[in-house]
Amino acid sequence: MTITTHKTFCRYCHAYCPMDVDVDDGGTVTAVRPDISNEHYGGYTCIKGRQLVEQMYQPERLTECQKKTNGGFTAINSQQALDEVADKLRAIIDEHGPRAVATYNGTYAFQNSAQLAVSRAFHDALGSPSYYTSVTIDQPAKVFVGTRHGYWGAGGHFFEDSDVTLILGNNPMVSQYAPPGGVPSVSPFERLRDAKKRGHHLIAVDPRSTELTRRAEMHLQIQPGEDSTLLAAMIRLIIDEGLHDQAFCAEHTEGLEALRAAVEPYTLDYAATRTRVPTEQIAEAARRFAAGPRGVAITGTGPEMSEHPNLTQHLVASLNSLCGRYYREGETLPNPGMLAPPSARRAQAINVPLAWGNGARSRIDESLGELTAMGMMGPVREMPTNLLSDEILTPGDGQVRALIVVGGNPLMAFPNQEKTFEALSSLDLLVCIDAYLHSGTAQIADYVFAPKLTLERDDVTLLADPWYEEPYSQYAQAVVATSHDVLEEWEVFWELAHRLGLDLAVNGTHFPGPQRPSKFEVLSAITAGARADLAWLRDNPGGHSFPEQKVTVAGPDESAGKLQFFPEGVAEDFEAALAPAADAADYNLRLICSRSKYVLNSSGRNLSLLRKKQGDTNPVLLHPDDMSSLGLEEDCLVQVHSEHGTVTGVARAYDRIKPGVITMHHSWGPLPGPDADDLVREQGVNTNRLIDNRAHTQRYTGMTRQSAIPVYVTRKEQAA
């Protein structure tokens, strides 16, 4: 048997780790392994990505489309399914208008380099603002903070150029994700080891002891939900001691005095009481970060899903601006991006329109609506996902009656699971693009389109392009052809657009019917004018670095603005953060929701090695002292109570959190129902049953609190 080896990259998550793939002469993938010839990644892959062979060939994988019939599913030809779905969409549009058609893009949707652009183009052509993604579930404040604070034209310091990094609630060793400036998801263990050798100082803020915090010079084990308190105290000390970059602030910022007045209450003693971090640690972290001289502060989804994320993100941006942590005129910008058109990178503040208030308004809450901004992953324009269930359930003009779910599992991911289940079940049409029928959302769908998987499609490293620490890119051609009746996610939208007579335009390039464009043609449209030659990348397999594409930062021009320390809305954010939590006395524990090393949200539990590593449930992890005080033993059943709901879980001792904190992995559990808790040992439990999607919400984004949830725990037989 002849084996050929192909170069590709993984698309299990955002890291895009390069791989070598072995294919036999029958066209079957026999093995995947790290591409050790790729110097940029250093031969790194994670355990999830190394399961691609099983993912492709396991019996549960869908290889043809499915249609719900009489409570079950029947295989259906993809073209027939597209015809039927298009007919149903046309009828819904005729009766309810274009806004009645919605799309939700989940985590996996971001791994397909063409899908986001094509589905967005579909909605533009249709005239429907009902476009939703996971961004507004877990990190809208991070994406939209720049529209309030301002952007720096040359960008912030990259990790490789930094002397100090402050990371709040992010663990890239497990998530394989970090914003620019954090420990790169490209071989994170190696990058952090190299940084420590050159004297880099890492300050990690996290309620847990994690793979990242155990490698940090400082670990501030914070009380969940108090990140904004910690940041405010650090900013107060830095300003009071004159440790900020005073020249930079004088030239490029506004509102420093107002910010200083707002942080006045945040003394070290006050912050220590609220954060449960000793005063000397807070002071040392502030002084060390300010000393730099280069570095960056970032957050992960922990603080962003917790209390006061708008204020937390604003204070992170303010801390970076306060210390001038940006590339300056004449310095070298390590990565200007290879898949975007060249543009001048200037050492100046850029002010842009606010992300909110300009687009379509929510039918549920007129103060909320379409969010528009330039995010880390390119242009963002979407409605707040937190309100999608209400948009489905609320009658009236524009009520959502059809939903297309791409690479996501709303039933497990959305806050308030019972309401989500009611909403999804009430739709006139629910379409999923999913490789399996066992995801909660797919189980209740009307149609499930079977997609091509990673090694069966072309892709380019579009999502990670601005995050790399050097100009780098890779084009991966399909490694194997498939004889199955499967479609890429973007192809579903193109086919529906063609059937509905829509003019689909991607980045100014129109794709009229009847001939479906190739993936390369779509990618060429998305990356039109890019620094990289897409055809050259396609014809030269493997990852490529382009050191000659580094740019020198230019000076400011007449459009220069000011970074805003105290824009509109920040005063109200501080007022809310200073108010005592009304439920603190009754609910003495804080539940933080976390990721597993072996599962990406709700996916991966069907892969044999990952299931063996992770187990069959998402246990309730409590500190041993709390286990003892509550009279609990290992593996006993407990009930976790919040003000909005109760779930059953399996208790296990976990000494990497403080007493008073418990943690569970999110996006687990079976379909909602009276017997859901009976399956906790086999399928886990969904933490979103503890959350009301309309309570504890943020202004501008509508995001609800999904971590740092006040709870109490009882043994199950005592619950009554």
N, C-alpha and C positions, 0 to 999 in steps of 0.2 A: 504494500500500500504506500502511495506517495503522499507525503504531507507537505503542504505549502504554508508559509507563514506570512501573515498580513499585519500591517501596522494600523492601529486604530486608537480610539480613546474611549474610556468608559463614560456612560451617560446615566449612571445610577443616581448621581447627585451633581452638584455644581462644580465639583473639583476637576472633572474631565481628565482623569489620570490616564496617561498613555499606556497602551497594552500591545503585546504581541499575541496574535490569534492563530492557532494551528487549525488547518482545514484539510480533511482527507480528500482523496480523489473522487469521492462520492458527493462532495459538497457539504459535508457535515462538520461542524465545529467540534474539535476534540479537546481543546484546551485553551485557556487564556492565562496570561501571566504578565507581570510588569515588563514594560519596555525598558530594559536596563541600559540601552544605548541613548536614552533621552536624558541629557545632562540637566535640563531644567528641572525635571521632576525627580531625578536621582533614583529611578527604579521603584517608585512608590505606588502602591494601590492599597485600598482598604479591603477588609474581609467581605463586605457586601458586594463590591464590584467583581470580586473573584468568583462569584456564583453565577456569572452570565450564562455559562453552558447549561446549568440546570434550569435556569429561568427560561431558556429557549426551548428545551426539549421535555420539560415535565408534562405529564398527561393533562394537568389542569389548565394548561395554557390554551386560550381560545385561538383557533386557526380559521374560523369563519364567523360571520356575524350571527347574532342571536336576536330573536324576536319573542317577546312575552306572549304566551298563548295559554289560556285556561290555567293560570297560576304557575306555569312552568315556562321553559324556554325551548324554542325550536330553531334549528339552523336555517339561515336565509342567505341567499346570494347578496353580496354587498350592493350590486347595482339595483336590485329590487328593493333592498332596504333603503337606499338613498332615494329612490323614487317615492316610496311610501312616506318617508320622513319629510321630504320636500313638499308632498301634497298636504301633509298635516300642518306643516309650517305655513303654507300658503293660506290654508283655511283659518288658522289662528291669526295671521296678520290681517286678513280681510275682515275678521270679526272684531279683533281687539287692537289692531295697529301694530307697527313694528316694535314698539317698546315691550310688547308682550313676549318677545323672544330674547332669552338671556343665555349667556355663556359663563361658565365658571372654569377658570384655569387653575388647577392644583399644582402641587410641587413638581410632579413629573412633566407637566406642560412646559416648564422652563428648561427642561433638558433637551427639548426638540428645537433646533435652531431656527426652524421656519414657522412653527405653529403659532407663536404669539403674534407675529406680524400678520399672518394670513387671517387668523380669527379676528384680529382687530380690524383688518380691512373689510372682512365680512360684515361686521357691525357698522362700520362707516357707510358701506354701500347700502345696507338695509335701513340705516337711519335710526338704529336702536342704541340708546346709551346704556342698556342693561348688560354691561360687561363687567365681570367680577374676577378677581384673582386672589390667591392666598396672601398677597402682599398686604391687603387691608385686614387680614386676620391677625397677622403676627408682627408687622413692622411698618405700619403706615407713617408713624412719627419719624422714623429714620429717613424714609424716602422724601418726606415733604418738609423736613425741618429747614432745608436750605432756602425754601421760598419765603420763610419768615426771617431767618437770621442772615441770609445771603450766602453766596458761594465765593470761593477764592479761585480765580481763573486758572492758576497754575496747580491747584490741588494741594492736598496735605501730604505730609511725609509718608513715604512707604516704610515698611518694617525694616528692610535691609539698610535704610539710611538713618534709622532711629537709634537714639541712645536710651530711650525709655519709652515703654508702652503701658498704658493703663487700659485694661480690658475688664469690662463689667458684664457679667452674665453670659459669657461666650466660651465655648470649649471646642475649638476647631479640631482637636485630636479625635473627637467623637463625631461632631457634626460635619466635618470637612468643609466648614464654611466660616469665613471671617470677612468682614468689610475691609476695604483698602486701609492699610496701616496696621491691621491686626496680624497675628501669626498666619502666614499664608497657608491656604488649604493645599497648596502644592508641597507635598512632603513636610507636613507641619512639625513632626518630631525632629527631623534633620535640621530644618530651618531654625527651630528654637535652640537646638544644641549649638549650631554655628553662632547664633546671636550671643549666647551666653559666653562663648569663647572670646568674642571680641569685646566683652564687657557690657553688653546690653542689660538693662534692668527692667524686669517685668513685674508690674503690679497687677495682681488679679483680684477682682472683687466678685465673690460668689458665695451664696449660702452653703454650698456644698464644697467638700474637698474633691477635686476632679483631677483628671490627667493633666490639665493645664495648671491648676493652682499648685499642685505638688512639684511643679518645675519652676515656679515663680520665686523671685527673691522676697516678695511680700504677698501674703494672702490675707485679705480683709474679708473675714467670714461674716458677711452682713446679714442683718435681719431682712427677710424678703420684703420687697416693696419700698425699701428706704433708700434706693439709689439716688434719688433727687436730693434727699437730705444730706447724704455723704458729699455729693458734688457741690452743693451750696456751701457747706462748711469748708471744703477745700478752696473754693473760689474766694470765700471771705478771708481766709488766712493768707492766700497768695496776694490779694490786693493789699491787705493791711500791712504785710511785711515787705511790700514793694518788690515782689518776686516776678511780677508780670513783665512782659515786653512793653515797656512804657512808650517807646518810640513808635513801635508798630501800632499800638492802640491809638495813639494820638493822630496818626496819619490815616489809618484805615478803618476805624470803628466809631460808632456812636452809642451813647446810652450807658457808658461805664458807671457814671455816678448813680444812675437809677438802679443798675444791677447791684452795685455795692449797698445801696439802701435796702434793697429787697433781701439780701443775704444777711443783713444785720442780726436777725434773730438766731442765725445758725452758728452759735458758738460751738467750740469743741465739746463742751460738756453736754449741750443740748443734742448735738449730733450723736455723741456716744450713747446717750440714753436711748435714742430712737433706733440707731443702727445696730446697737450691741457690739460696736467696734470700739476698742479702747481709744481714748483721746490721743495718746502718743502715737498710735498707728495712723490715725487720720492725719495728724500733723506731719508725720514722717512721709506719708504718701504724697501729700500736697507739696512739701518742699522738694522731694525727690523728682516729682513730675515737673515742677517748675524749673528745676536745675537743668533739665534736658542735656545739652541745649537743643537737641532735635528729638522729635517723638510725636506721639499721637494718642488720643483717647478715643476708644470705640466702645460700642455696646453690642451684645448679641440679643437674641429674641427673649431671653429671660427678663431683663428690665422692660423690654418693649411690650411684653404681654402682661406686665405687672401693673402696679399703681402709678399714676402720674407719668405715663410715658412721654407725653408732649413736653412736660417740663424737663424730664430726664434728658431727652434728646437735645433740647435747647441748651441745657447746661453743659452737655458734652461738647456741642459746637462752640459754646462760649468759652469753655476751658481751653480748647484748641486755639481759638482766636486770641484769648487773653495772653497766651504764651507764644503767639506768633508761629504756630507749628505748620508753616506752609513754605513751599518753594518760592524763592525770591528771584528778582531780576538777575540774570547772568548765571544762575545755577542750572544744573542739568536735571530735566524731568525724566526719570527713568523709563516711564512707559506712557507715551501719548495715545496708545491704542492703535492696533494694526487693522481693525476691521471697520473703522470709521474714517470719514474723509479728514485729511490734514486741516488743521486750523491753528491759529496763533494761540499760544498759551501764555497769558499775561499775568504779571504779578499785580493783581488788582482785585478788589471786591466787585462782585457782579450781583446786582439786585434784579430780581425777576418778579413777575406777578405772583400773588399768593396762589397756592394750590387749590384753594377752596373758593366757592362763591361765583365761579365763572361759567360753569357748565350746567348740565341738567340737574334739577333738584329732586331729592327723594320724595316720593309720595307719602312716606311715613313720617318724616321729620323734615320740614322745609329748611331748617338750619343746616342740614346735611345734604350732600349731593356729590356730583362728579368731582373727583380729585384729579388735578392735572399738574404735572411737574416733570422735570428731567430727573429721573431716579438713577440709582447705581446700575440698573439693568436697561437703561435707555429711557425713552419717553414713556410716561405713565399717564393713563387716562382711564379711570375706572370708577364705578360706583362703590360705596362702602359695603363690603361683603357681609358685615355684621347684620345688615338690614334685609338681606335677600329673602330670608324665610318670611318676613313680614310683607315684603313686596309680592310674594306669591300668595299669601293668605288674605291680604286686604283687597276686597272688591273695589272696582272703580276703574276709571280711565287709566290705561297703562299697566294694569295688573299683569304680572308675569304669569304666563300660562305654559310656556315651553322653556326647557332648560337643557342645554348641551354641556355635559361635564367632561372636561379634558384632563386626563392625568391627575385626577383628584378623587377624594372620597368625602364629600360634604357631610354625609351622615355621621362620620366619625370625627370630622375636623371642625365643624361649625359649632359655635357656642349654643347652648340650649338644645340638646339633642332631641328631646321630645317634640319641641316645636319644629325642628328641622325635619323630623320624620313625618309629622303631619303635613308640612308644606310640600315636601317632595312627593308624598303619596297623593296629594290633591291635584297635581299638575295634569294638564291635558296631554302633555308629551314630555317624557324624561328620556334623554339619550345619553348614554355613556360611551366613551372610548376607553376601553379597559382590556387588559390582557387576560383577566380572570373574571369569573362570575361570583367569586366568593367575597368580594368587597361589599360592604354594607349597601352602598349606593347602587352598585350594579345589580344587586339582588332585587331591587324594586323598580328597575328601569323598564321602559317599554322596548327599547332597542339597545343592544350593546355591540358597538363596532369593534372588531378585533384588529388591533394595530400591529404594524411592523415593530420589531424590537431593535435594540441598539445595533446589533451587528448586521441588520438587514437594510440599513438606510444610510444615506450620506448625511453628514453634519459637519459644522465648523464650530470652533470654540468661541461662539458669539457672546454668550452670557459672561464668561470669565475674562473677556478681552480687556476691559479697563482695570481688572484686579491684578493682573500679572505684575511682577516686580521688574520686568524687563519687556521690551517689545517681543511678543511671542504669539505664535498661532499654529494651528494644525487643522487640516482638512482630513476627514475620515470618509473614505468611500465605503459603500456597502461591502462587507466581507463575504457574505453569502447571498445568493439569490433565494427567493422563497417561492414555492409553488402554491402556498396557501392563499386563500381569498382574504387577504389582509390589506389595510390601507394605513398610510401615515396619517397622523392627526390633521395636518394641514390639508391633505387631500380630501378629507371629509368636508371641510369648509369650502374648498374650491368646487367640489362636485355639487354641493347644495346651492352655492351661489350661481353656478351655471344653470341648474334646474329652475331657480327662481328668477333668472334673467337679470342678475345683479352685475354691475360693472366692478370687478374686483381690481383694486389698484394697490400695489405694495411699494411704498416709498417712491411714488410717482410713476411706477411702471405698471401698465394695465395688462391684465391677463384675461382677455375675453375667450369665450369658448369658440369652437367646440373641443379644441385640442388642449388637454391638460398639460401645463408646463412641466418641465423636468425639475427635479429638486435643485439642480445646479442653477437653472434659470431663476428660480425663486431666491436662492441664496445670493445670486449675483445682484438681484434687485435690492435686497435688504442691505447689502454691503457696497452699493454703488459708490464709486469714487474713493474707496478705502485705500489706505496706504499699502495694504497687501494686495498682491495679484492673486485673486481667488483661483484662477486656472492653474497658476504655477503651484499653489499650495496643493491643489487636487492632484497634480501630476507628479508631485514629489512627496511621497508618503512619509509620515512621521512628523514630529513637532519641530518647529524651526524658530530660532531666535534671530532677531534683526537689530543688533546693537547700533548699527548706523542710523536707525530711526529715532534714537533718543534725541530730544530737542532741548535747545537752550531757551530758558524762560525769558520772554520779552518784557519790556517795561510797560507801564500802564498807558492807556490812551484816554481820550476825552470822555469815554463812556464809564470810567471808573466810578464805583459807588462806595458805600460804606457797609461794613458788617454791623449788624444791629444786635446790641446786647439786651435791649429792652423794648422789643417791638410790641405792637398791639396784641393783647391776650396774655402776655407773660405775667402781668400783675394778677390776673384772675387765676392763673396756674399756681402761683405762689400761695395765694389765699386758700386754694383747695388743698394744697400740700401741707399747709400749717394747721389745718383743721384736724382735730382728733378723730380717729376712726370710731364711728358710733357703735360698731359691732365688736370692738376689741374685747370687752369684758365677757361677753357670752361665748365667744369662739376663741379659745386660748391657743390654738395651733394655727400654723400657716402652711397651706399646701402649695408646693411649687411643682409645676409640671415640667418634665424634662425629657430629653431624648435618650434613646438606647443606642449603644454602639452597634447593635445588630439589626436594627429596624429603622427604616426611614418613614417616620410618621406611621401610617397604617400598612405599609408595604414591606414585604420580606419575610413575614412570619410563615409563609408556605414553603420557604426554601430550607431544605433539611438541616444543613449545618447551622444556619442562623437560628432555626427553631431550637436546635439542640443547645446552642449557646445561651439563648435568651430564656427559654422555657415557654410555658403555655399561658402565662398570665403576667399582668403588670402589677406587681405587689405594692401594698402600702408600706413604704419604707419609713420606719420610725427610729429615732435614737434609742439605744438600749435603756436609758434612764426613763424615757417616756413609756417604753414597753413595760418596764417594771412598775412604774407608778399607776399605770392603767390596768395592771394585772393580766397582761397579755403574754402568750408564749408564741414561739416561732410557728408560723403557718396556721394560726387560728384565724377564724373569720371575724372581721370587724366591720362596722359601718362608719362611714365618713359622712358627717352632716355639715352642710352649709346652710345659709339662710334661704337657699333656693332649691335644695334637693338633698337626697341621701343615696349613697351607693355602697355596695358591699365589696370588700376587698380582702386580700390575703395579707396578713400582717407579717412583716419580717424586720429583724433588727438591722440597723444600718448606722454605723458609727461615723460616717463621713458628713453628717449634718449635725447642727446644734440641737440640743433639746428645745422643744417648742416648734420645730420644723419637721414636716413630713414631705415626702416626694413620691410621685407616681409618673410613669410614662403616659403620654397623651395618645389619643387616637386608637385606643383599644376597645374591645367589647363587641357583643353581638348586636343584632337589631333590637331596638327598644321594645319593651313588652313586659308583661307581669312576671315572666319567668327569666328575665335577663340576668338577674343576680344569681340564679341557680347555675349559670354557666361560668361563673367567675374563675374557677380553677382551670377551665378548659380554654376560655376565650378572653379572660380579663374583663375589665370594666371601663366604661367611658367616663372620663373626668368631666366632660362637657355637660353631663347631667347635673353638675353642681353649679352651673352658671346660668344666669338669665341674660340673654343677649341685649336687653334694653336697660340693664342696671349697671351702675358704675362705668358709664360710657364717657369717652373723651370728646371734647369739642372738636369740630372740624372734621374728624375722621369717623366718629361713631363707634370706635373700637371699645369693646368691653374688657373688663379685667378677667384674665384667664390664667393667671398665676398669682402667687401670694394671696391665695383665697383663704379667708378666715374660716376655720372648720373646728369641729371637735370630733373625737373618736370614741366609740363604745364597742365593747364586745358584742357580737351580733345577737346572742341570746339575751343580752341585757337591753337591747334597743327599745323594746316595748315599754 
